[in-house]
Amino acid sequence: MGSGGAWAASTRACKANGRPLVQWVLERLTPQVDNVLISANQNLPSYAEFGCPVVADRIPDYVGPLAGLHAALSRASTPLLVTVPCDSPFLPADLVQRLHASLAAEGVDLAVARAGDQVTRAFCLVRRELLPQLEAFLASGGRRLGLWHASLKLAEVVFDDEADAFSNINTPEDLAHYERSPRAAWQGNPCETPH
């Protein structure tokens, strides 16, 4: 969930079609997984209202997204953990299935989504057994998601058929754009106009 300024802090409250963005993300992700954890460092009671356990960073002094991944891996009860940002309400309905198929077939540590030439590292499926490697990376001062990924066996899973599914809403302008876009007619789209 990050510390990217006022808009990022208010993303949880940002509404598309009258509902919080995180609610749209949960509705697309929940059918794909056994359970959901929400990683957040602010407004934990607000996130808890969505009915999922909320985990805060266990590492002090916000060190970035890897601290959230560390907290989630520490709390996870399943051998695999998928990560998605809370401001990406269009995530593919088969995201986890496709990431898992590649992870299993290639025998890698983690699988990330790729659309076109863009690797979307925030959308990944990672093995829980990597927690010790992540802890060592963080203890050595590592903070960049891409650098940690580079130290592992990784598969990039192509999602060119759904490239814009990884779009995120970072600004009020992004929200306005998606509410006006052809994507707004999409079934299950948060910007869909009710009939």
C-alpha positions in Angstrom: 0.0 0.0 0.0 3.0 2.4 0.0 3.7 5.9 1.1 3.5 7.7 -2.2 1.9 10.9 -0.9 -1.6 12.2 -0.3 -3.3 10.5 -3.2 -1.7 7.1 -2.4 -2.8 7.6 1.2 -6.3 8.3 0.1 -6.5 5.6 -2.5 -8.4 3.4 -0.1 -11.1 6.0 0.1 -11.1 6.7 -3.6 -14.3 5.5 -5.1 -15.1 4.3 -8.6 -18.8 3.8 -9.4 -19.5 4.6 -5.8 -17.3 1.8 -4.3 -13.7 2.0 -2.9 -11.0 0.8 -5.4 -9.8 -1.8 -2.9 -13.3 -3.3 -2.9 -13.1 -3.8 -6.7 -9.6 -5.4 -6.3 -10.9 -7.7 -3.6 -13.8 -8.8 -5.8 -11.6 -9.7 -8.6 -8.9 -11.4 -6.5 -10.9 -13.3 -3.9 -12.4 -15.9 -6.3 -8.8 -16.8 -7.3 -7.3 -17.5 -3.9 -8.0 -19.4 -0.6 -7.7 -16.3 1.6 -6.7 -12.6 1.4 -4.4 -10.5 3.6 -4.2 -6.8 3.2 -0.9 -5.1 3.8 -1.3 -1.6 5.1 0.5 0.8 7.5 -2.2 3.4 7.9 -5.9 3.3 8.6 -5.8 -0.4 9.5 -9.4 -0.3 10.9 -10.7 1.0 7.6 -9.1 -1.9 5.7 -10.3 -4.4 8.3 -13.8 -3.4 7.4 -13.4 -5.4 4.2 -13.3 -8.6 6.3 -9.7 -9.6 5.6 -6.8 -9.7 8.1 -4.7 -6.6 7.9 -0.9 -6.9 8.4 1.4 -4.0 9.0 5.1 -3.9 8.3 7.2 -5.7 10.9 10.2 -3.7 9.8 10.3 -0.2 11.2 10.8 3.1 9.2 8.8 2.2 6.1 11.4 0.6 3.8 9.1 0.1 0.8 7.0 -2.6 -0.8 9.3 -5.4 0.3 8.5 -4.7 3.9 4.8 -5.3 3.1 5.7 -8.5 1.3 7.8 -9.6 4.3 4.9 -9.0 6.6 2.5 -10.9 4.4 4.9 -13.8 3.9 5.4 -13.9 7.7 1.7 -14.2 8.2 0.7 -16.4 5.2 -0.6 -19.9 5.9 -0.3 -21.1 2.4 2.8 -22.2 0.4 2.2 -19.4 -2.2 1.4 -15.8 -1.9 0.1 -13.5 -4.7 0.5 -9.8 -4.5 -1.6 -7.1 -6.2 -1.8 -3.3 -5.7 -4.9 -1.9 -4.1 -5.2 0.7 -6.9 -5.4 -1.7 -9.8 -9.1 -2.7 -10.1 -8.8 -4.3 -13.5 -6.6 -7.2 -12.6 -7.2 -10.3 -14.8 -9.8 -12.8 -13.6 -7.2 -15.6 -14.3 -4.2 -13.8 -12.9 -3.4 -16.4 -10.2 -4.1 -19.4 -12.5 -1.7 -18.1 -15.1 1.0 -17.1 -12.7 0.7 -20.5 -10.9 0.9 -22.5 -14.2 4.1 -20.8 -15.1 5.6 -21.1 -11.6 4.8 -24.8 -11.5 5.9 -25.6 -15.1 9.2 -23.7 -14.9 10.0 -24.6 -11.3 10.9 -21.0 -10.4 10.8 -19.1 -7.2 8.3 -16.5 -8.3 6.2 -15.5 -11.3 5.5 -11.9 -12.3 3.1 -10.5 -14.9 4.4 -8.9 -18.1 2.3 -6.9 -20.6 4.2 -5.9 -23.7 7.6 -4.7 -22.6 6.4 -3.7 -19.2 7.1 -6.1 -16.3 4.6 -5.5 -13.5 6.5 -6.7 -10.5 3.7 -5.7 -8.1 1.6 -8.5 -9.6 3.5 -11.6 -8.6 3.1 -15.1 -7.2 5.9 -16.0 -4.7 6.8 -19.0 -2.7 6.4 -18.5 1.1 9.7 -20.5 1.6 11.5 -17.4 0.2 10.9 -15.6 3.5 14.5 -16.3 4.8 16.0 -15.0 1.5 13.9 -11.8 1.7 14.8 -11.3 5.4 18.5 -11.6 4.5 18.1 -9.2 1.5 16.4 -6.6 3.8 18.9 -7.1 6.6 21.7 -6.3 4.0 20.0 -3.0 3.2 18.2 -4.2 0.1 15.1 -2.2 -0.7 14.3 -2.5 -4.4 11.8 -5.1 -5.5 13.5 -5.5 -8.9 16.9 -6.2 -7.2 15.4 -8.8 -5.0 13.6 -10.4 -7.9 16.9 -10.4 -9.9 18.4 -12.6 -7.2 15.8 -15.3 -7.7 14.7 -17.7 -10.4 11.8 -15.8 -12.0 9.3 -16.4 -14.7 7.7 -13.5 -16.6 4.1 -14.5 -17.6 2.8 -12.8 -20.7 -0.5 -11.0 -20.4 -0.5 -9.2 -23.7 -4.1 -10.2 -24.2 -5.0 -8.1 -21.1 -2.3 -5.5 -21.1 -4.4 -2.7 -19.7 -5.7 -5.0 -16.9 -2.5 -3.9 -15.0 -3.4 -0.2 -15.2 -3.5 1.5 -11.8 -5.3 4.6 -10.7 -2.7 6.9 -9.1 -4.3 10.3 -9.5 -7.8 11.8 -9.7 -7.0 12.3 -13.4 -6.4 8.6 -13.8 -9.8 7.9 -12.2 -11.6 10.4 -14.5 -9.8 8.9 -17.5 -11.0 5.4 -16.7 -14.5 6.5 -15.9 -14.7 7.9 -19.4 -12.8 5.2 -21.3 -14.2 2.3 -23.3 -13.0 0.0 -20.5 -15.9 1.5 -18.4 -18.3 -0.6 -20.4 -16.5 -3.8 -19.3 -18.4 -6.3 -17.2 -17.0 -6.1 -13.7 -15.2 -2.9 -14.3 -15.3 -0.5 -11.3 -16.1 2.4 -13.6 -19.1 0.6 -15.1 -22.2 2.6 -15.2 -25.1 0.8 -13.5 -28.1 0.0 -15.8 
